[in-house]
Amino acid sequence: MDEVDARSPSESEHLESLTVEANQNGTPCDFPGCHQQLNDAEDGIRHKTESSAQHVSLLLHITKDSCKTCTLLNDDKRAELANIENNFLQGLDRIERQIGIANASSDFSESHHKTVAIENSFEITNDKVDMFNSVMQVFQDESKWVKDRLANLESGIQKHFFQVLKNLFVQHQRTDRFIRHQEESIKKLDEEMEDHTLTVHNGVMIFPIDNFQARFEAAKMRNPASVTSPAFYSRRGGYKVKVRVYLNGDGLGLGTHVSIYIMMCKSKFDALLPWPFNQKLTLGIMNQMDPKKDYMDAFRPNKALNTWGKPVAETNTPTGIPKFLGLETVLDPSQGYVVDDVMYVKVVLEQEPKTPLSAFLGYKEIEEQ
């Protein structure tokens, strides 16, 4: 009985390992004495392939245990079983050697191939990493060059842009000054042309106001409120005067009368004339149907007012008659003061006494005209 239960330490350890494996979750292996838990069919195939040697060893231990148990049998049975055991052990040894060699050869070949493949993979990976690093270095160099180039271009563009702006600003100032100068010249020429067109030297001026209705509507809106005539002269080298007409009235005559004012203008002959201006003035609106019905009004300047003194600015403050002629009369077509949308304003300046200058400039000739 002692021989039956006796086992070597290595056999006990192997059985313990199999017992530990049997405690795993899953379906147990169908090999007798193997309790390895299998998760699925693929796991079972892999287990049978990898554990063939263990299965044979397990079978050997089972056989040895059986032989030990049979020691209780008679001699003939023991001899027969011993013979069977020897034959079985011989076959088992051959199988173990074949399995061991095949597994070793297969594992070695597979490991070798895997090692070679891994080495090749590492070499390829290292080559790719080196190539990638080279490409990245090229990209970094290109990026740095582009950034430097862009910075230089930006700096250059900014400098050029500011220089262009400066040049444009200077050119704009020059052009603006030139335009203002040309506008002043044109304005001066226009004034001279108007003066030449309506200039009179006998103290009598007739000022036509065309587009009367449109001007009258604009005057009611105070945009503009008045119409101003070109300058005229009392005589050659005499006083320079303008007339201003408020078609919708001004001051006391606003909205009820036409207002007419006189403005003394600055002239290059002012230094040779007596001041303040003291000649009689006659203002009127001409009747286009009957000259006998011309509406005229005369007055003599008040020398106490600065408006008749020697002009300091281009013109003095206008002075005249706010309630000159009622709008009801002016706007009535039957009255004849506005015909074909035109109204005529007449201004007469009394001639001043003769002076050496007036005689020199042709005063006698003017009297004869």
Buried (B, 14 or more C-beta within 10 A) or exposed (E): EEEEEEBEEEBEEBBEEBEEBBEEEEEEBEBEBBBBBBEEEEBBEEBBEEBBEBBBBBBBBEBBBEBBEBEEEEEEEBEEBEEEBEEBBEEBEEBBEEBEEEBEEEEEEEEEEEEEEEEEEEEEEEEEEEEEEEEEEEEEEEEEEEEEEEEEEEEEEEEEEEEEEEEEEEEEEEEEEEEEEEEEEEEEEEEEEBBEEBBBBBBEBBBEBEEBEEBBEBBBEEEEBBBBBBBBBBBBBBBBBBBBBBBBBBEEBBEBBBBBBBBBBBBEBBEBBEBBBEBEBBBBBBBBEEEEEBBEBEEEBEEEEEBBEBBEEEBBEBBBBBBBBBBEBBBEEEBBBBBEEEBBBBBBBEBBEEBEBBEEBBBEEBEEE
